Amino acid sequence: MRSISERDLAVVIPLVAARIRDMTAELADLDERLDELSEAEIESRCDLQETLEHYHGTLDSLREEYETALAEGINLPGYEQLTRPFGLA
């Protein structure tokens, strides 16, 4: 039994993908000025990178549940269709 409904997954997956996109962009911005960062900003960057890894893990778990629902014949958009607008397909 799934911990979240298939239709909820169809809403949550794009939200998590959007957050990953935003955090990735923020991390790239920090990396561009890595030499100029204060110690607090470097620590914040490390925290952001760790959070990003957790979000990727969450998205992977959601993908597994979603694809299981698709395999069971539930009529929903494909996973790639949910994540493509965020550059994660």
PDB file as gemmi writes it, atoms N, CA and C in Angstrom:
CRYST1    1.000    1.000    1.000  90.00  90.00  90.00 P 1                      
ATOM      1  N   MET A   1       0.839  -1.181   0.000  1.00  0.00           N  
ATOM      2  CA  MET A   1       0.000   0.000   0.000  1.00  0.00           C  
ATOM      3  C   MET A   1       0.888   1.250   0.000  1.00  0.00           C  
ATOM      4  N   ARG A   2       0.518   2.186  -0.824  1.00  0.00           N  
ATOM      5  CA  ARG A   2       1.293   3.417  -0.944  1.00  0.00           C  
ATOM      6  C   ARG A   2       1.054   4.347   0.243  1.00  0.00           C  
ATOM      7  N   SER A   3       2.054   5.140   0.543  1.00  0.00           N  
ATOM      8  CA  SER A   3       1.941   6.096   1.634  1.00  0.00           C  
ATOM      9  C   SER A   3       1.257   7.387   1.185  1.00  0.00           C  
ATOM     10  N   ILE A   4       1.087   7.536  -0.123  1.00  0.00           N  
ATOM     11  CA  ILE A   4       0.459   8.728  -0.685  1.00  0.00           C  
ATOM     12  C   ILE A   4      -0.297   8.302  -1.937  1.00  0.00           C  
ATOM     13  N   SER A   5      -1.415   8.950  -2.200  1.00  0.00           N  
ATOM     14  CA  SER A   5      -2.215   8.553  -3.354  1.00  0.00           C  
ATOM     15  C   SER A   5      -1.505   8.907  -4.655  1.00  0.00           C  
ATOM     16  N   GLU A   6      -1.887   8.213  -5.701  1.00  0.00           N  
ATOM     17  CA  GLU A   6      -1.273   8.443  -7.016  1.00  0.00           C  
ATOM     18  C   GLU A   6      -1.519   9.869  -7.498  1.00  0.00           C  
ATOM     19  N   ARG A   7      -2.694  10.353  -7.261  1.00  0.00           N  
ATOM     20  CA  ARG A   7      -3.022  11.714  -7.709  1.00  0.00           C  
ATOM     21  C   ARG A   7      -2.235  12.759  -6.906  1.00  0.00           C  
ATOM     22  N   ASP A   8      -2.042  12.487  -5.626  1.00  0.00           N  
ATOM     23  CA  ASP A   8      -1.203  13.382  -4.821  1.00  0.00           C  
ATOM     24  C   ASP A   8       0.242  13.349  -5.303  1.00  0.00           C  
ATOM     25  N   LEU A   9       0.712  12.159  -5.675  1.00  0.00           N  
ATOM     26  CA  LEU A   9       2.062  12.044  -6.223  1.00  0.00           C  
ATOM     27  C   LEU A   9       2.211  12.896  -7.474  1.00  0.00           C  
ATOM     28  N   ALA A  10       1.165  12.933  -8.307  1.00  0.00           N  
ATOM     29  CA  ALA A  10       1.209  13.721  -9.541  1.00  0.00           C  
ATOM     30  C   ALA A  10       1.323  15.215  -9.249  1.00  0.00           C  
ATOM     31  N   VAL A  11       0.942  15.621  -8.054  1.00  0.00           N  
ATOM     32  CA  VAL A  11       1.071  17.022  -7.639  1.00  0.00           C  
ATOM     33  C   VAL A  11       2.406  17.251  -6.941  1.00  0.00           C  
ATOM     34  N   VAL A  12       2.794  16.325  -6.075  1.00  0.00           N  
ATOM     35  CA  VAL A  12       3.998  16.495  -5.256  1.00  0.00           C  
ATOM     36  C   VAL A  12       5.272  16.395  -6.095  1.00  0.00           C  
ATOM     37  N   ILE A  13       5.316  15.477  -7.042  1.00  0.00           N  
ATOM     38  CA  ILE A  13       6.529  15.274  -7.844  1.00  0.00           C  
ATOM     39  C   ILE A  13       6.963  16.559  -8.554  1.00  0.00           C  
ATOM     40  N   PRO A  14       6.068  17.270  -9.242  1.00  0.00           N  
ATOM     41  CA  PRO A  14       6.517  18.523  -9.867  1.00  0.00           C  
ATOM     42  C   PRO A  14       6.971  19.570  -8.846  1.00  0.00           C  
ATOM     43  N   LEU A  15       6.353  19.588  -7.664  1.00  0.00           N  
ATOM     44  CA  LEU A  15       6.773  20.544  -6.632  1.00  0.00           C  
ATOM     45  C   LEU A  15       8.184  20.239  -6.141  1.00  0.00           C  
ATOM     46  N   VAL A  16       8.476  18.973  -5.913  1.00  0.00           N  
ATOM     47  CA  VAL A  16       9.817  18.584  -5.478  1.00  0.00           C  
ATOM     48  C   VAL A  16      10.820  18.858  -6.600  1.00  0.00           C  
ATOM     49  N   ALA A  17      10.439  18.554  -7.838  1.00  0.00           N  
ATOM     50  CA  ALA A  17      11.322  18.815  -8.982  1.00  0.00           C  
ATOM     51  C   ALA A  17      11.617  20.307  -9.110  1.00  0.00           C  
ATOM     52  N   ALA A  18      10.616  21.141  -8.894  1.00  0.00           N  
ATOM     53  CA  ALA A  18      10.818  22.596  -8.968  1.00  0.00           C  
ATOM     54  C   ALA A  18      11.768  23.063  -7.869  1.00  0.00           C  
ATOM     55  N   ARG A  19      11.616  22.500  -6.685  1.00  0.00           N  
ATOM     56  CA  ARG A  19      12.497  22.879  -5.582  1.00  0.00           C  
ATOM     57  C   ARG A  19      13.933  22.433  -5.856  1.00  0.00           C  
ATOM     58  N   ILE A  20      14.092  21.258  -6.446  1.00  0.00           N  
ATOM     59  CA  ILE A  20      15.433  20.790  -6.821  1.00  0.00           C  
ATOM     60  C   ILE A  20      16.049  21.735  -7.841  1.00  0.00           C  
ATOM     61  N   ARG A  21      15.257  22.134  -8.826  1.00  0.00           N  
ATOM     62  CA  ARG A  21      15.764  23.078  -9.831  1.00  0.00           C  
ATOM     63  C   ARG A  21      16.220  24.371  -9.178  1.00  0.00           C  
ATOM     64  N   ASP A  22      15.419  24.902  -8.255  1.00  0.00           N  
ATOM     65  CA  ASP A  22      15.750  26.160  -7.587  1.00  0.00           C  
ATOM     66  C   ASP A  22      17.010  26.029  -6.727  1.00  0.00           C  
ATOM     67  N   MET A  23      17.104  24.935  -5.987  1.00  0.00           N  
ATOM     68  CA  MET A  23      18.284  24.728  -5.143  1.00  0.00           C  
ATOM     69  C   MET A  23      19.537  24.514  -5.991  1.00  0.00           C  
ATOM     70  N   THR A  24      19.393  23.831  -7.116  1.00  0.00           N  
ATOM     71  CA  THR A  24      20.529  23.625  -8.013  1.00  0.00           C  
ATOM     72  C   THR A  24      21.028  24.955  -8.568  1.00  0.00           C  
ATOM     73  N   ALA A  25      20.098  25.831  -8.937  1.00  0.00           N  
ATOM     74  CA  ALA A  25      20.468  27.156  -9.440  1.00  0.00           C  
ATOM     75  C   ALA A  25      21.144  27.975  -8.337  1.00  0.00           C  
ATOM     76  N   GLU A  26      20.617  27.895  -7.132  1.00  0.00           N  
ATOM     77  CA  GLU A  26      21.213  28.617  -6.015  1.00  0.00           C  
ATOM     78  C   GLU A  26      22.628  28.106  -5.730  1.00  0.00           C  
ATOM     79  N   LEU A  27      22.799  26.809  -5.788  1.00  0.00           N  
ATOM     80  CA  LEU A  27      24.109  26.209  -5.569  1.00  0.00           C  
ATOM     81  C   LEU A  27      25.086  26.636  -6.666  1.00  0.00           C  
ATOM     82  N   ALA A  28      24.617  26.684  -7.901  1.00  0.00           N  
ATOM     83  CA  ALA A  28      25.474  27.115  -9.015  1.00  0.00           C  
ATOM     84  C   ALA A  28      25.899  28.573  -8.824  1.00  0.00           C  
ATOM     85  N   ASP A  29      24.970  29.418  -8.357  1.00  0.00           N  
ATOM     86  CA  ASP A  29      25.306  30.821  -8.097  1.00  0.00           C  
ATOM     87  C   ASP A  29      26.381  30.940  -7.012  1.00  0.00           C  
ATOM     88  N   LEU A  30      26.241  30.144  -5.964  1.00  0.00           N  
ATOM     89  CA  LEU A  30      27.236  30.157  -4.893  1.00  0.00           C  
ATOM     90  C   LEU A  30      28.589  29.661  -5.399  1.00  0.00           C  
ATOM     91  N   ASP A  31      28.559  28.634  -6.245  1.00  0.00           N  
ATOM     92  CA  ASP A  31      29.802  28.065  -6.774  1.00  0.00           C  
ATOM     93  C   ASP A  31      30.549  29.067  -7.653  1.00  0.00           C  
ATOM     94  N   GLU A  32      29.809  29.947  -8.331  1.00  0.00           N  
ATOM     95  CA  GLU A  32      30.445  30.952  -9.199  1.00  0.00           C  
ATOM     96  C   GLU A  32      31.280  31.939  -8.389  1.00  0.00           C  
ATOM     97  N   ARG A  33      30.898  32.157  -7.165  1.00  0.00           N  
ATOM     98  CA  ARG A  33      31.633  33.115  -6.327  1.00  0.00           C  
ATOM     99  C   ARG A  33      32.201  32.451  -5.073  1.00  0.00           C  
ATOM    100  N   LEU A  34      32.606  31.206  -5.241  1.00  0.00           N  
ATOM    101  CA  LEU A  34      33.097  30.396  -4.130  1.00  0.00           C  
ATOM    102  C   LEU A  34      34.264  31.062  -3.392  1.00  0.00           C  
ATOM    103  N   ASP A  35      35.151  31.713  -4.128  1.00  0.00           N  
ATOM    104  CA  ASP A  35      36.315  32.362  -3.517  1.00  0.00           C  
ATOM    105  C   ASP A  35      35.936  33.564  -2.656  1.00  0.00           C  
ATOM    106  N   GLU A  36      34.744  34.107  -2.888  1.00  0.00           N  
ATOM    107  CA  GLU A  36      34.319  35.311  -2.176  1.00  0.00           C  
ATOM    108  C   GLU A  36      33.424  35.018  -0.979  1.00  0.00           C  
ATOM    109  N   LEU A  37      33.070  33.763  -0.750  1.00  0.00           N  
ATOM    110  CA  LEU A  37      32.108  33.420   0.291  1.00  0.00           C  
ATOM    111  C   LEU A  37      32.714  33.522   1.687  1.00  0.00           C  
ATOM    112  N   SER A  38      31.885  33.991   2.607  1.00  0.00           N  
ATOM    113  CA  SER A  38      32.295  34.010   4.010  1.00  0.00           C  
ATOM    114  C   SER A  38      32.178  32.596   4.572  1.00  0.00           C  
ATOM    115  N   GLU A  39      32.688  32.414   5.767  1.00  0.00           N  
ATOM    116  CA  GLU A  39      32.621  31.096   6.403  1.00  0.00           C  
ATOM    117  C   GLU A  39      31.168  30.665   6.604  1.00  0.00           C  
ATOM    118  N   ALA A  40      30.313  31.605   6.983  1.00  0.00           N  
ATOM    119  CA  ALA A  40      28.890  31.300   7.178  1.00  0.00           C  
ATOM    120  C   ALA A  40      28.229  30.912   5.850  1.00  0.00           C  
ATOM    121  N   GLU A  41      28.606  31.600   4.782  1.00  0.00           N  
ATOM    122  CA  GLU A  41      28.053  31.275   3.468  1.00  0.00           C  
ATOM    123  C   GLU A  41      28.535  29.910   2.978  1.00  0.00           C  
ATOM    124  N   ILE A  42      29.765  29.569   3.288  1.00  0.00           N  
ATOM    125  CA  ILE A  42      30.291  28.250   2.906  1.00  0.00           C  
ATOM    126  C   ILE A  42      29.532  27.160   3.659  1.00  0.00           C  
ATOM    127  N   GLU A  43      29.285  27.396   4.935  1.00  0.00           N  
ATOM    128  CA  GLU A  43      28.513  26.434   5.725  1.00  0.00           C  
ATOM    129  C   GLU A  43      27.091  26.315   5.182  1.00  0.00           C  
ATOM    130  N   SER A  44      26.512  27.441   4.821  1.00  0.00           N  
ATOM    131  CA  SER A  44      25.171  27.445   4.234  1.00  0.00           C  
ATOM    132  C   SER A  44      25.158  26.679   2.915  1.00  0.00           C  
ATOM    133  N   ARG A  45      26.218  26.841   2.122  1.00  0.00           N  
ATOM    134  CA  ARG A  45      26.326  26.130   0.852  1.00  0.00           C  
ATOM    135  C   ARG A  45      26.388  24.623   1.081  1.00  0.00           C  
ATOM    136  N   CYS A  46      27.155  24.213   2.083  1.00  0.00           N  
ATOM    137  CA  CYS A  46      27.252  22.781   2.413  1.00  0.00           C  
ATOM    138  C   CYS A  46      25.896  22.234   2.851  1.00  0.00           C  
ATOM    139  N   ASP A  47      25.182  23.010   3.658  1.00  0.00           N  
ATOM    140  CA  ASP A  47      23.841  22.606   4.089  1.00  0.00           C  
ATOM    141  C   ASP A  47      22.896  22.491   2.895  1.00  0.00           C  
ATOM    142  N   LEU A  48      22.996  23.439   1.982  1.00  0.00           N  
ATOM    143  CA  LEU A  48      22.167  23.417   0.783  1.00  0.00           C  
ATOM    144  C   LEU A  48      22.466  22.188  -0.059  1.00  0.00           C  
ATOM    145  N   GLN A  49      23.730  21.867  -0.193  1.00  0.00           N  
ATOM    146  CA  GLN A  49      24.120  20.693  -0.976  1.00  0.00           C  
ATOM    147  C   GLN A  49      23.581  19.414  -0.337  1.00  0.00           C  
ATOM    148  N   GLU A  50      23.634  19.336   0.977  1.00  0.00           N  
ATOM    149  CA  GLU A  50      23.105  18.172   1.693  1.00  0.00           C  
ATOM    150  C   GLU A  50      21.582  18.086   1.531  1.00  0.00           C  
ATOM    151  N   THR A  51      20.915  19.211   1.645  1.00  0.00           N  
ATOM    152  CA  THR A  51      19.462  19.245   1.463  1.00  0.00           C  
ATOM    153  C   THR A  51      19.092  18.821   0.056  1.00  0.00           C  
ATOM    154  N   LEU A  52      19.860  19.271  -0.918  1.00  0.00           N  
ATOM    155  CA  LEU A  52      19.618  18.909  -2.312  1.00  0.00           C  
ATOM    156  C   LEU A  52      19.729  17.395  -2.503  1.00  0.00           C  
ATOM    157  N   GLU A  53      20.716  16.787  -1.873  1.00  0.00           N  
ATOM    158  CA  GLU A  53      20.867  15.332  -1.952  1.00  0.00           C  
ATOM    159  C   GLU A  53      19.649  14.623  -1.355  1.00  0.00           C  
ATOM    160  N   HIS A  54      19.128  15.152  -0.254  1.00  0.00           N  
ATOM    161  CA  HIS A  54      17.935  14.569   0.367  1.00  0.00           C  
ATOM    162  C   HIS A  54      16.723  14.712  -0.560  1.00  0.00           C  
ATOM    163  N   TYR A  55      16.600  15.847  -1.193  1.00  0.00           N  
ATOM    164  CA  TYR A  55      15.485  16.060  -2.126  1.00  0.00           C  
ATOM    165  C   TYR A  55      15.573  15.083  -3.297  1.00  0.00           C  
ATOM    166  N   HIS A  56      16.778  14.857  -3.793  1.00  0.00           N  
ATOM    167  CA  HIS A  56      16.945  13.882  -4.880  1.00  0.00           C  
ATOM    168  C   HIS A  56      16.525  12.488  -4.412  1.00  0.00           C  
ATOM    169  N   GLY A  57      16.886  12.120  -3.200  1.00  0.00           N  
ATOM    170  CA  GLY A  57      16.479  10.834  -2.646  1.00  0.00           C  
ATOM    171  C   GLY A  57      14.972  10.733  -2.500  1.00  0.00           C  
ATOM    172  N   THR A  58      14.362  11.817  -2.051  1.00  0.00           N  
ATOM    173  CA  THR A  58      12.904  11.861  -1.928  1.00  0.00           C  
ATOM    174  C   THR A  58      12.256  11.706  -3.289  1.00  0.00           C  
ATOM    175  N   LEU A  59      12.787  12.419  -4.278  1.00  0.00           N  
ATOM    176  CA  LEU A  59      12.223  12.338  -5.623  1.00  0.00           C  
ATOM    177  C   LEU A  59      12.356  10.927  -6.189  1.00  0.00           C  
ATOM    178  N   ASP A  60      13.472  10.277  -5.923  1.00  0.00           N  
ATOM    179  CA  ASP A  60      13.655   8.897  -6.372  1.00  0.00           C  
ATOM    180  C   ASP A  60      12.600   7.980  -5.752  1.00  0.00           C  
ATOM    181  N   SER A  61      12.334   8.157  -4.464  1.00  0.00           N  
ATOM    182  CA  SER A  61      11.322   7.345  -3.781  1.00  0.00           C  
ATOM    183  C   SER A  61       9.933   7.611  -4.341  1.00  0.00           C  
ATOM    184  N   LEU A  62       9.631   8.880  -4.569  1.00  0.00           N  
ATOM    185  CA  LEU A  62       8.329   9.229  -5.147  1.00  0.00           C  
ATOM    186  C   LEU A  62       8.186   8.645  -6.543  1.00  0.00           C  
ATOM    187  N   ARG A  63       9.273   8.663  -7.288  1.00  0.00           N  
ATOM    188  CA  ARG A  63       9.244   8.103  -8.644  1.00  0.00           C  
ATOM    189  C   ARG A  63       8.902   6.617  -8.613  1.00  0.00           C  
ATOM    190  N   GLU A  64       9.518   5.888  -7.690  1.00  0.00           N  
ATOM    191  CA  GLU A  64       9.236   4.453  -7.570  1.00  0.00           C  
ATOM    192  C   GLU A  64       7.752   4.215  -7.304  1.00  0.00           C  
ATOM    193  N   GLU A  65       7.192   4.955  -6.349  1.00  0.00           N  
ATOM    194  CA  GLU A  65       5.776   4.790  -6.030  1.00  0.00           C  
ATOM    195  C   GLU A  65       4.905   5.162  -7.220  1.00  0.00           C  
ATOM    196  N   TYR A  66       5.254   6.237  -7.886  1.00  0.00           N  
ATOM    197  CA  TYR A  66       4.463   6.713  -9.019  1.00  0.00           C  
ATOM    198  C   TYR A  66       4.508   5.708 -10.162  1.00  0.00           C  
ATOM    199  N   GLU A  67       5.681   5.204 -10.465  1.00  0.00           N  
ATOM    200  CA  GLU A  67       5.802   4.253 -11.567  1.00  0.00           C  
ATOM    201  C   GLU A  67       5.108   2.929 -11.243  1.00  0.00           C  
ATOM    202  N   THR A  68       5.059   2.571  -9.974  1.00  0.00           N  
ATOM    203  CA  THR A  68       4.294   1.388  -9.569  1.00  0.00           C  
ATOM    204  C   THR A  68       2.821   1.605  -9.868  1.00  0.00           C  
ATOM    205  N   ALA A  69       2.323   2.791  -9.565  1.00  0.00           N  
ATOM    206  CA  ALA A  69       0.922   3.109  -9.850  1.00  0.00           C  
ATOM    207  C   ALA A  69       0.656   3.060 -11.352  1.00  0.00           C  
ATOM    208  N   LEU A  70       1.574   3.589 -12.135  1.00  0.00           N  
ATOM    209  CA  LEU A  70       1.406   3.557 -13.598  1.00  0.00           C  
ATOM    210  C   LEU A  70       1.377   2.117 -14.099  1.00  0.00           C  
ATOM    211  N   ALA A  71       2.253   1.280 -13.535  1.00  0.00           N  
ATOM    212  CA  ALA A  71       2.314  -0.124 -13.945  1.00  0.00           C  
ATOM    213  C   ALA A  71       1.030  -0.867 -13.586  1.00  0.00           C  
ATOM    214  N   GLU A  72       0.344  -0.401 -12.557  1.00  0.00           N  
ATOM    215  CA  GLU A  72      -0.910  -1.018 -12.143  1.00  0.00           C  
ATOM    216  C   GLU A  72      -2.072  -0.552 -13.007  1.00  0.00           C  
ATOM    217  N   GLY A  73      -1.784   0.319 -13.965  1.00  0.00           N  
ATOM    218  CA  GLY A  73      -2.807   0.743 -14.910  1.00  0.00           C  
ATOM    219  C   GLY A  73      -3.553   2.006 -14.547  1.00  0.00           C  
ATOM    220  N   ILE A  74      -3.095   2.724 -13.554  1.00  0.00           N  
ATOM    221  CA  ILE A  74      -3.749   3.975 -13.193  1.00  0.00           C  
ATOM    222  C   ILE A  74      -3.411   5.011 -14.252  1.00  0.00           C  
ATOM    223  N   ASN A  75      -4.412   5.703 -14.724  1.00  0.00           N  
ATOM    224  CA  ASN A  75      -4.266   6.643 -15.834  1.00  0.00           C  
ATOM    225  C   ASN A  75      -3.760   7.995 -15.321  1.00  0.00           C  
ATOM    226  N   LEU A  76      -2.441   8.176 -15.420  1.00  0.00           N  
ATOM    227  CA  LEU A  76      -1.784   9.404 -14.987  1.00  0.00           C  
ATOM    228  C   LEU A  76      -0.720   9.772 -16.012  1.00  0.00           C  
ATOM    229  N   PRO A  77      -0.288  11.033 -16.028  1.00  0.00           N  
ATOM    230  CA  PRO A  77       0.805  11.401 -16.940  1.00  0.00           C  
ATOM    231  C   PRO A  77       2.082  10.663 -16.565  1.00  0.00           C  
ATOM    232  N   GLY A  78       2.962  10.450 -17.532  1.00  0.00           N  
ATOM    233  CA  GLY A  78       4.237   9.792 -17.266  1.00  0.00           C  
ATOM    234  C   GLY A  78       5.120  10.626 -16.368  1.00  0.00           C  
ATOM    235  N   TYR A  79       6.026   9.974 -15.656  1.00  0.00           N  
ATOM    236  CA  TYR A  79       6.934  10.651 -14.729  1.00  0.00           C  
ATOM    237  C   TYR A  79       7.735  11.743 -15.440  1.00  0.00           C  
ATOM    238  N   GLU A  80       8.253  11.427 -16.623  1.00  0.00           N  
ATOM    239  CA  GLU A  80       9.053  12.407 -17.363  1.00  0.00           C  
ATOM    240  C   GLU A  80       8.238  13.650 -17.698  1.00  0.00           C  
ATOM    241  N   GLN A  81       6.955  13.465 -17.962  1.00  0.00           N  
ATOM    242  CA  GLN A  81       6.092  14.595 -18.263  1.00  0.00           C  
ATOM    243  C   GLN A  81       5.957  15.513 -17.039  1.00  0.00           C  
ATOM    244  N   LEU A  82       6.025  14.933 -15.853  1.00  0.00           N  
ATOM    245  CA  LEU A  82       5.918  15.730 -14.620  1.00  0.00           C  
ATOM    246  C   LEU A  82       7.200  16.494 -14.304  1.00  0.00           C  
ATOM    247  N   THR A  83       8.340  15.937 -14.671  1.00  0.00           N  
ATOM    248  CA  THR A  83       9.623  16.542 -14.291  1.00  0.00           C  
ATOM    249  C   THR A  83      10.322  17.299 -15.405  1.00  0.00           C  
ATOM    250  N   ARG A  84       9.935  17.077 -16.655  1.00  0.00           N  
ATOM    251  CA  ARG A  84      10.597  17.721 -17.798  1.00  0.00           C  
ATOM    252  C   ARG A  84      10.644  19.244 -17.693  1.00  0.00           C  
ATOM    253  N   PRO A  85       9.552  19.924 -17.262  1.00  0.00           N  
ATOM    254  CA  PRO A  85       9.634  21.387 -17.198  1.00  0.00           C  
ATOM    255  C   PRO A  85      10.693  21.909 -16.241  1.00  0.00           C  
ATOM    256  N   PHE A  86      11.199  21.042 -15.378  1.00  0.00           N  
ATOM    257  CA  PHE A  86      12.183  21.468 -14.391  1.00  0.00           C  
ATOM    258  C   PHE A  86      13.588  20.969 -14.721  1.00  0.00           C  
ATOM    259  N   GLY A  87      13.737  20.422 -15.910  1.00  0.00           N  
ATOM    260  CA  GLY A  87      15.048  19.970 -16.370  1.00  0.00           C  
ATOM    261  C   GLY A  87      15.511  18.686 -15.709  1.00  0.00           C  
ATOM    262  N   LEU A  88      14.582  17.871 -15.196  1.00  0.00           N  
ATOM    263  CA  LEU A  88      14.958  16.666 -14.480  1.00  0.00           C  
ATOM    264  C   LEU A  88      14.525  15.397 -15.196  1.00  0.00           C  
ATOM    265  N   ALA A  89      13.972  15.511 -16.372  1.00  0.00           N  
ATOM    266  CA  ALA A  89      13.512  14.308 -17.090  1.00  0.00           C  
ATOM    267  C   ALA A  89      14.656  13.571 -17.699  1.00  0.00           C  
TER     268      ALA A  89                                                      
END                                                                             
